Amino acid sequence: MVGDRLLVHANTVGERDRGGVITEVQGLDGGPPYVVRFDDGHTGLVFPGPDAVVLPK
């Protein structure tokens, strides 16, 4: 849902988790893909994998 946070856990030692706000939902019934504005300012289309968690606002 728009406004929820997406957290992508790092899968490599030394990398940081990435987080951002879902700004657009492009899938059916609220599913992925999502357009996410990450905390570093980058915006991208994300097809979240098993290392990702959606945190409701």
C-alpha positions, 0 to 999 in steps of 0.5 A: 500500500502506498505509504508503507515502508519496504525494508530489503535485508542485505544478503552480503556481509558488510552491506547495509539493509535498504529501506524506503517508502512505497510511492506507487503500487503497480501490481494487481490487488496491491501486489508488486511491483512497487515504486519505492523512494529509498532513504538515500533519495534513489527511486526505483521499480522493485519486485521484492524477493524473500529478503524484503519485508513490507512494514505498514505505515 
